[in-house]
Amino acid sequence: MSWFLRAADAGNSHAQYIVAGLYGAGFPEEPDIGRAIFYYQQAADQGHADAQFELALLYKDCHSLEKDPLLCPSRRAACAARKVP
C-alpha cells in the first residue's frame, strides 16, 4: 500500500482511487470512510469516473456522512456523462 499511498499523495488519480477503495474496505485494520472519501474526492476532482461513481454511492448511502443534496446529483450527472453505470 505504501507505493499507492505515495502515488496518491503525489496526485495520481488511479492511485487515489485504489487507496480510497483500500481504506473503504478496511485495509490495513478497519474501514476508514473519511479517508476513503478524501481520496475518492481527490480522484473524482481529476475526472476519474469510477471514483466519481464510488463517491456518489457513499453519499447516497450516507456512510457516516451528512447528506449533501447538491453533491449527489452533480456526481451522478458526472457519472452519467461518462457512461458509468
Helices and strands as residue ranges (DSSP letters): H 2-9, H 13-25, H 33-45, H 49-61, H 71-81
